[in-house]
Amino acid sequence: MLIGRGGQGAKSAAMILAKAAAKQELYIQAFPEYGPERMGAPVKAYVKIDKDKISSFTPITEPDYVLLIDDTLVDIAKELLMKNTVLIINSCKTHSYFKEKFNIANKMVIVDASNISIKNIGLNKPNIPILGALLKIYNEVDIKNVKKAVEDYFTESIGKEKALANVNAVSDGFDEAKL
């Protein structure tokens, strides 16, 4: 599950991850859930990936992973955390900050996806680098397939050069994720 704000690319990241999983012949579902449809409003995007056919078409209520694209929405993410949910946070803050301030005991991965995005594409679009951070601990989807899905997704809309910059952002998100 991805949580962000409208315009941060939660839906796009969900679709990219699903397309990468489909390349491995896994079963997938990816869909957004909007509150008020406006830029900056909280958005959830769901991705279901399984080796077996997925029969439920409902939002995820017990996520294995929550990717928090905007760390100001930590309270929304916290409501969804189960005992074994891994929280992946776009932030320059530390693990101890989230543990102490928000009383989060879950395993966390922190990556400054905003900074990575600014460095690679010149915009604060942290959705792609946070996918790289997910892949640091989630090995069901191969990073090569995610990079190819990112390249394919962006080449037509923003051009090959910017698409490849987003591919680099996946690698940087993977490399810079702090477990």
C-alpha positions in Angstrom: 0.0 0.0 0.0 1.2 3.5 -0.8 0.1 6.6 1.0 0.9 10.1 -0.3 -0.7 13.3 -1.4 -2.4 14.0 -4.7 0.3 14.8 -7.2 3.1 12.7 -5.5 2.6 9.7 -7.8 1.2 7.0 -5.4 -1.1 5.7 -8.2 1.7 5.7 -10.8 4.1 3.9 -8.5 1.4 1.3 -7.7 0.9 0.7 -11.5 4.6 0.5 -12.1 5.1 -2.1 -9.4 2.2 -4.1 -10.7 3.5 -4.0 -14.2 6.9 -5.2 -13.0 5.3 -8.1 -11.1 3.3 -9.0 -14.2 6.5 -9.4 -16.1 7.3 -12.2 -13.7 3.9 -13.9 -14.4 2.6 -13.0 -10.9 -1.0 -12.2 -10.3 -1.6 -8.5 -9.7 -4.1 -5.8 -8.8 -3.3 -2.1 -8.5 -5.8 0.7 -7.9 -6.1 4.0 -6.1 -8.4 5.2 -3.4 -9.1 8.9 -3.4 -10.7 11.1 -0.8 -11.5 14.6 -2.0 -9.9 14.7 -5.5 -7.6 17.6 -5.3 -3.9 18.3 -5.4 -2.3 17.7 -2.0 -5.2 15.7 -0.5 -4.3 12.3 1.0 -4.3 9.4 -1.4 -3.9 5.6 -1.0 -2.9 3.3 -3.7 -3.1 -0.5 -3.4 -1.0 -3.2 -5.0 -1.7 -6.8 -4.5 0.9 -9.3 -5.8 0.6 -13.0 -5.4 1.7 -16.3 -7.0 -1.9 -17.4 -6.9 -5.0 -15.9 -8.4 -6.3 -12.9 -6.4 -10.0 -13.3 -5.7 -10.6 -10.3 -3.5 -11.2 -6.9 -5.1 -11.3 -4.9 -1.9 -8.8 -2.4 -0.5 -6.0 -3.9 1.6 -6.8 -3.8 5.3 -3.8 -5.7 6.6 -0.8 -4.6 4.5 2.5 -6.3 4.5 4.2 -3.1 3.5 3.2 0.6 3.7 5.1 3.0 1.6 4.7 6.5 3.1 5.5 8.9 0.4 4.8 12.0 2.6 5.9 11.6 6.2 3.4 14.2 7.3 0.8 11.5 6.8 2.3 9.2 9.4 -0.9 9.1 11.5 -2.8 7.7 8.5 -0.1 5.0 8.0 0.0 4.2 11.7 -3.7 3.3 11.7 -3.0 0.6 9.1 0.0 -1.0 10.7 -0.3 -4.6 11.8 2.2 -6.4 13.9 4.3 -7.5 11.0 3.8 -4.6 8.6 7.0 -3.0 7.4 6.8 0.8 7.1 8.9 2.4 4.4 9.1 6.2 4.9 10.2 9.0 2.6 12.0 11.1 5.2 15.3 12.7 6.2 14.4 11.9 9.8 15.7 8.9 11.8 14.2 5.6 12.9 14.3 6.8 16.5 12.4 10.0 15.6 9.4 7.9 14.4 9.7 5.3 17.2 9.8 8.0 19.9 7.4 10.7 18.5 4.8 8.3 17.0 5.4 5.2 19.1 6.0 3.0 16.1 7.5 -0.4 16.9 7.3 -1.9 13.4 10.3 -2.6 11.2 11.0 0.6 9.3 13.0 1.5 6.2 13.8 5.1 5.7 14.9 6.8 2.5 15.1 10.4 1.6 13.2 9.8 -1.6 12.4 13.5 -2.1 16.1 14.4 -2.2 16.9 11.5 -4.5 14.1 12.6 -6.8 15.3 16.2 -6.8 18.9 15.0 -7.5 17.8 12.7 -10.4 14.9 14.4 -12.1 14.9 18.0 -10.7 11.4 17.6 -9.1 10.2 16.4 -5.7 8.4 13.3 -7.0 9.5 10.7 -4.4 7.2 7.9 -5.6 9.9 6.2 -7.8 12.8 6.3 -5.4 10.6 4.8 -2.6 10.0 1.8 -4.9 13.7 1.2 -4.8 13.6 1.3 -1.0 10.8 -1.3 -1.0 12.9 -3.6 -3.2 15.7 -3.5 -0.6 13.5 -5.8 1.6 10.9 -7.2 -0.8 12.5 -9.6 -3.2 9.4 -11.0 -4.9 9.7 -8.5 -7.7 13.1 -8.2 -9.4 14.6 -4.7 -9.5 15.4 -5.2 -13.2 11.7 -5.5 -13.9 10.9 -2.4 -11.9 13.5 -0.4 -13.8 12.1 -1.6 -17.1 8.6 -0.8 -16.0 9.7 2.7 -15.0 11.5 3.2 -18.3 8.4 2.0 -20.3 6.0 4.0 -18.2 7.8 7.3 -18.5 9.5 7.2 -22.0 6.4 8.1 -24.0 5.1 10.8 -21.6 8.4 12.6 -20.6 11.0 11.2 -23.0 13.8 8.7 -22.8 16.3 10.9 -21.0 13.9 11.8 -18.1 12.7 8.2 -18.0 16.3 7.0 -17.5 16.7 9.6 -14.8 13.8 7.9 -13.0 15.4 4.5 -13.5 18.5 5.9 -11.7 16.2 7.1 -8.9 15.0 3.5 -8.4 18.7 2.4 -8.0 19.4 5.3 -5.7 16.4 4.6 -3.5 17.5 1.0 -3.2 21.1 2.0 -2.4 20.3 4.7 0.1 17.5 2.9 2.0 18.3 2.7 5.7 17.1 -0.5 7.4 
